[in-house]
Amino acid sequence: MKRSIREKNLAANSQGVPDIRSEVLESNGEKGAGKVIYCKRCLMPNSRPRIVFDAEGVCNGCQYAEKKWKSIDWEARRKEFLRLINPYRSKSGCWDCVVPWSGGKDSSIIAYKLKFEFGMNPLLVTFSPQLTNEVGNYNREALIQQGFDHLFFRPNQKVHRRLAKRFFIERGNQKVAWDAGINAIPVRVAVKFNIPLIFYAEHGESEYGGKVLNEESRKMRDFTEVIEHQIGDDPRNWVDDEITVKDLEPYLYPGFKEVQKAGIKAFYFSYFFKWSSYENYLYIKDKYDFRICPQGRTEGTFTNFDSLDDKSDNLFYHMQYIKFGFGRALRDASRMIQNRQLTREQGLELARKYDHEFPALYFKEMLEYLQLTEEEFYDIVDKHRNSEIWKKEGGQWKLRYPPE
């Protein structure tokens, strides 16, 4: 009997944790079967995990974007935000909020506005990129010099690299542990220093199409959603012959009762202010010397201002293309279409041009970091190709259903 995608993923994962690919194509009504279709308004396919299409073939990311433009009262949301922060604004100069901060344009606009527009005193908290680069380091320093306090956390690199290799092999994603770290450390800092508020960027499940647990989760960060959608696993499951529970301390999210007892509340900035990564870039580049991709554009896409701080990101987005059939260019184009910055025709042309591009710039460094040979690397990549998305013709892999 032929096994479903979910069964194959469970069998391939030594910890019994389902790979996110198990949700591919389920929106067609039959698990593990069906044709890849693309949103009629943007370009996002139904192979994106948790996305939902309506009867007209429009994804729920586009449906939410329509609300952003037509029915949400943003002035009322701003007033709600001011009512929220007023009781917490520090009068003594102590930190009154935490901003999980990469140094990129999205988290930087939050930090900048909180401090200089709303009179808050944020503590910036960074969980280190896997492989830092010059532009990321420069952009972090540029904002810090505007007058911010900053904590930079770098986990045990021996453990981190082992986890990166393990999850690249098992899940085609070397950043699983990193995802856990960036979620856990800012909350642990808030609890440790008794800082009452945390401000995250956008609620991705709302903005880009996904599973919204409830209406309140669009505004307040939900612990269950973090575990299920962003980490996908309890890090304590990662213990093996070489890694102990103690080694996993940086990745362990505080318990719900601990967070509740400390009175910590976490909110999404995108609930209160209309969200657009491109508009965030335009805003922040005028405030200080924010640098863009030195190569002119980022591999795999047409943009030059997004996810700049980690050499590992190029491979991460390429593996998204391998597993789900859409890459960074289609992702960027869809977001800009939803925010009325590109037409669908323009986005489609850009996706066709760049989505398939191989991440060659840091390829040798990634092989060294993951301790893989080229042969091992390509073998792992091909094992993560979904046969319902890819086919081989003339010795070359091609999408069965290219974007249209």
C-alpha positions in Angstrom: 0.0 0.0 0.0 1.3 3.4 -0.9 2.0 5.5 2.2 0.7 9.1 2.5 3.0 12.1 2.7 2.4 12.3 6.4 3.3 8.7 7.0 6.5 9.0 4.9 7.5 12.1 6.9 6.9 10.4 10.2 9.0 7.4 9.2 11.9 9.7 8.0 12.1 11.6 11.2 13.9 9.7 14.0 12.0 11.6 16.7 8.6 10.9 15.2 7.9 14.6 14.6 5.9 15.2 11.4 7.7 17.4 8.8 5.7 20.4 7.7 5.5 18.9 4.2 2.7 16.7 5.6 0.3 19.5 5.0 1.2 20.0 1.3 -1.8 19.9 -0.9 -4.2 19.1 1.9 -6.3 22.1 1.0 -7.5 20.3 -2.1 -9.6 18.1 0.2 -7.6 14.9 -0.1 -4.5 14.5 1.9 -1.3 14.0 -0.1 -3.0 14.2 -3.5 -4.0 16.9 -5.9 -2.8 19.6 -8.2 -0.9 22.7 -7.1 -3.0 25.7 -7.7 -2.1 29.4 -7.3 -4.0 32.2 -5.8 -5.9 34.2 -8.4 -4.9 37.5 -6.8 -1.3 36.9 -5.6 0.9 34.0 -6.6 0.9 31.9 -3.4 0.2 28.2 -4.1 -1.9 25.8 -2.0 1.3 23.9 -1.2 2.1 26.6 1.4 1.4 25.0 4.8 -1.9 25.9 6.4 -3.1 28.2 3.6 -6.7 28.2 2.7 -8.4 29.2 -0.6 -12.0 30.4 -1.0 -14.5 29.3 -3.7 -13.1 32.0 -6.1 -9.5 30.7 -5.7 -8.3 33.5 -3.5 -6.0 32.7 -0.6 -6.7 33.8 2.9 -3.6 36.1 2.9 -5.2 38.1 0.1 -8.5 38.1 1.9 -6.9 39.6 5.0 -5.0 42.1 2.8 -8.4 43.3 1.4 -9.5 43.9 5.0 -6.4 45.9 5.6 -7.2 48.2 2.8 -11.0 48.5 3.1 -12.5 47.7 6.5 -9.9 48.1 9.3 -10.0 51.4 11.0 -6.3 52.0 11.5 -6.8 55.3 13.4 -8.8 53.4 15.9 -6.1 50.7 16.1 -3.5 53.4 16.8 -5.6 54.8 19.6 -6.0 51.3 21.0 -2.2 50.9 20.9 -1.7 54.2 22.8 -4.1 53.1 25.5 -2.2 49.8 25.7 1.2 51.2 26.2 0.4 54.3 28.4 0.3 52.4 31.7 3.6 50.7 31.0 5.7 53.6 29.8 8.7 53.9 32.1 9.1 57.1 34.0 12.4 56.0 35.6 14.3 55.1 32.5 14.0 51.3 33.1 13.2 49.0 30.1 9.5 48.9 29.6 9.3 46.5 26.6 11.4 43.9 24.7 11.8 43.9 20.9 13.0 40.6 19.5 15.4 42.2 17.0 17.5 40.9 14.1 18.7 44.3 12.9 16.5 44.0 9.8 14.0 46.6 8.6 10.9 45.1 10.2 12.1 44.7 13.8 14.1 47.9 13.5 11.0 50.0 12.6 9.3 48.7 15.7 12.2 49.6 17.9 12.6 53.0 16.3 9.0 53.9 16.6 8.6 52.7 20.1 11.5 54.8 21.3 11.2 58.0 19.2 7.5 58.2 18.3 5.9 56.6 21.4 8.3 57.4 24.1 9.0 53.8 25.2 12.4 52.4 26.3 12.8 49.1 24.5 15.5 46.5 25.2 16.6 44.9 21.9 17.2 41.2 22.1 18.9 39.2 19.4 19.3 35.5 19.1 22.4 35.2 16.9 22.1 34.4 13.2 23.6 31.0 12.3 26.3 32.6 10.1 26.6 36.4 10.6 27.6 38.6 7.7 29.0 42.1 7.2 25.7 43.9 6.2 23.8 42.3 9.1 26.5 43.3 11.6 26.6 46.9 10.2 22.8 47.4 10.3 22.7 46.2 13.9 25.4 48.6 15.0 23.8 51.4 13.0 20.6 51.3 15.0 22.3 50.6 18.4 24.2 53.9 17.8 20.9 55.7 17.7 20.6 55.1 21.4 19.4 51.6 22.3 20.3 49.0 24.8 21.0 45.6 23.3 21.5 42.0 24.3 23.0 39.6 21.8 22.7 35.9 22.7 24.9 33.3 21.0 24.3 29.7 21.9 26.8 26.9 22.2 28.0 26.6 18.6 29.0 22.9 18.9 25.4 22.1 19.9 23.9 24.6 17.4 25.8 23.2 14.4 24.9 19.6 15.4 21.2 20.5 15.5 21.5 22.4 12.2 22.9 19.4 10.5 20.5 17.0 12.0 17.4 19.1 11.0 18.8 19.7 7.5 18.9 16.0 7.1 15.6 15.2 8.7 13.5 18.1 7.7 15.3 20.0 5.0 15.6 23.0 7.4 18.8 23.8 9.1 17.1 26.6 11.1 14.7 24.6 13.3 16.7 25.1 16.5 17.3 28.7 15.5 13.6 29.2 15.2 13.2 27.8 18.7 15.9 30.1 20.0 14.5 33.3 18.5 11.2 32.5 20.1 12.5 31.5 23.5 15.2 33.9 24.4 13.3 37.3 24.2 10.5 35.9 26.4 13.0 34.5 28.9 14.7 37.9 29.0 11.4 39.6 29.6 10.7 37.2 32.5 14.2 37.5 33.9 14.2 41.3 34.0 10.5 41.7 34.7 9.8 43.6 31.5 6.0 43.6 31.0 5.6 44.0 27.2 7.1 42.3 24.1 6.5 43.6 20.6 6.8 41.3 17.6 6.5 42.2 14.0 3.7 40.7 11.9 1.3 37.8 12.6 2.4 35.7 9.7 -0.7 33.4 9.7 -2.9 36.5 9.2 -0.7 38.5 6.8 0.4 35.7 4.5 -2.2 33.0 4.7 -2.3 30.4 7.4 -4.2 29.0 10.3 -5.5 31.7 12.7 -6.2 30.0 16.0 -8.7 32.8 17.1 -9.2 36.5 16.5 -7.3 37.5 19.6 -4.2 35.6 18.3 -4.0 38.2 15.5 -3.1 40.8 18.2 -1.6 38.8 21.1 1.0 36.1 20.7 -0.4 32.7 21.4 1.9 30.2 23.1 0.2 27.2 21.3 0.7 28.9 18.0 4.4 29.5 18.6 5.0 25.8 19.3 2.8 24.4 16.5 3.5 26.8 13.7 7.0 28.3 14.3 8.9 25.7 16.2 6.9 22.6 15.4 8.3 20.6 18.3 9.3 20.6 21.9 13.1 21.0 22.0 13.3 18.4 24.8 12.6 15.9 22.1 16.0 16.7 20.6 18.0 14.9 23.3 20.3 12.2 21.8 23.6 10.5 22.6 25.5 13.8 22.4 23.0 16.4 23.3 21.5 16.7 26.8 18.5 18.6 28.1 21.0 21.1 29.6 22.5 21.7 26.2 19.0 22.7 25.0 18.4 25.4 27.5 18.6 28.3 24.9 15.8 26.8 23.0 13.3 26.1 25.8 10.3 28.4 25.8 9.3 29.5 29.3 6.2 27.7 30.7 2.9 29.4 30.2 2.4 29.7 34.0 5.8 31.3 34.4 5.0 33.9 31.7 1.5 34.5 33.2 2.9 34.8 36.7 5.4 37.4 35.5 2.6 39.4 33.8 4.3 39.3 30.4 2.1 40.3 27.4 3.3 39.9 23.8 1.7 41.8 20.9 2.0 42.0 17.2 2.8 45.4 15.8 1.0 44.5 12.6 -2.3 44.4 14.4 -2.1 48.1 15.3 -0.4 49.5 12.1 -0.8 48.5 8.5 2.0 46.1 7.8 4.3 46.2 4.7 7.9 45.0 4.6 8.7 47.3 1.6 7.2 50.3 3.4 9.1 49.4 6.5 12.3 49.5 4.5 11.5 52.9 2.9 10.8 54.3 6.4 13.9 52.9 8.1 16.4 53.8 5.4 15.6 57.5 5.9 16.3 57.3 9.6 19.8 56.1 9.6 22.4 54.3 7.3 20.5 51.1 6.8 22.4 49.0 4.2 20.9 46.7 1.6 22.3 43.6 -0.1 25.8 44.4 -1.4 25.3 42.1 -4.5 22.4 44.3 -5.7 19.7 41.8 -5.0 19.4 38.7 -2.8 19.9 35.2 -4.4 16.6 33.6 -5.3 14.6 36.9 -5.5 14.4 40.4 -6.9 14.5 42.3 -3.6 17.6 43.7 -1.9 16.3 44.7 1.6 14.9 41.6 3.3 16.5 38.9 5.4 20.0 40.2 5.0 21.7 39.3 8.2 22.3 35.5 7.9 24.3 33.7 5.3 22.1 30.6 6.0 18.9 32.3 4.8 19.7 31.8 1.1 19.7 28.0 1.6 16.7 28.1 3.9 14.5 29.8 1.1 15.9 27.5 -1.5 14.8 24.5 0.5 11.4 26.1 0.7 11.4 25.9 -3.1 12.4 22.3 -3.0 9.8 21.2 -0.4 6.8 23.4 -1.4 7.5 24.4 -5.0 7.7 28.1 -4.4 10.7 30.2 -3.5 11.8 33.5 -2.2 10.9 35.5 -5.3 7.3 34.2 -5.4 7.0 34.9 -1.7 8.3 38.5 -2.0 6.1 39.1 -5.1 3.0 37.8 -3.4 3.5 40.1 -0.4 4.0 43.1 -2.6 1.0 42.2 -4.7 -1.1 42.0 -1.6 0.2 45.5 -0.6 -0.5 46.9 -4.0 3.1 47.5 -4.8 3.2 45.1 -7.8 0.7 43.7 -10.2 0.2 40.0 -10.5 1.7 40.0 -14.0 4.8 41.8 -12.8 5.1 39.4 -9.8 4.7 36.4 -12.0 7.5 37.5 -14.3 9.8 38.1 -11.4 9.0 34.7 -9.8 9.7 32.9 -13.1 13.0 34.6 -13.4 14.4 34.2 -10.0 12.5 31.6 -7.9 14.7 28.6 -9.1 18.1 30.3 -8.5 20.5 28.2 -6.6 22.1 29.8 -3.5 25.7 29.7 -4.7 27.1 32.7 -2.9 27.6 31.0 0.5 27.3 27.4 -0.7 30.8 26.3 0.3 30.5 28.0 3.7 27.2 26.2 4.3 28.7 22.8 3.4 31.5 23.5 5.9 29.0 24.7 8.5 26.8 21.6 8.1 29.8 19.3 7.6 28.5 17.8 4.4 30.1 16.9 1.1 28.5 18.2 -2.1 27.3 14.6 -2.9 25.7 14.3 0.6 24.1 17.7 0.2 22.4 17.0 -3.1 21.3 13.6 -1.9 19.6 15.2 1.1 18.0 17.9 -1.1 16.5 15.3 -3.5 15.1 13.3 -0.6 13.0 16.4 0.4 11.5 16.9 -3.0 7.8 16.2 -3.0 7.0 13.8 -6.0 3.6 15.4 -6.3 5.3 18.8 -6.9 8.4 17.8 -8.9 9.1 15.5 -11.9 12.3 14.7 -13.7 12.6 15.3 -17.4 15.8 14.8 -19.4 17.8 14.5 -16.1 16.5 17.8 -14.8 14.0 18.5 -12.0 11.0 20.5 -13.1 7.8 21.7 -11.4 4.8 19.7 -12.3 2.7 22.8 -12.0 4.7 26.0 -12.5 3.2 29.3 -11.4 0.7 30.7 -13.8 
